[in-house]
């Protein structure tokens, strides 16, 4: 999601994109994300890291923007040399 979790302290705007490459279907979630800290060993610490990112959905865009996955190699147009 971010290069570092410290980015959330500066700007909490966040987005997630889920793509089904077999069908080309996408779901784009945008909103805000908050870094939450918990004491080590507490019941709230599911991953034993002492932190989690909580994502709050602001909007959802349902679409077909992803390229479809194919088992065939992509063919280059005849005019391209690369």
Protein Blocks (a to p, Z undefined) as FASTA:
>chain_A
ZZbfklmmmomcdcdddddfknopacddddddddddddehiaklmnonopacddddfbdc
dddfbccddfbdcdddfkbmZZ
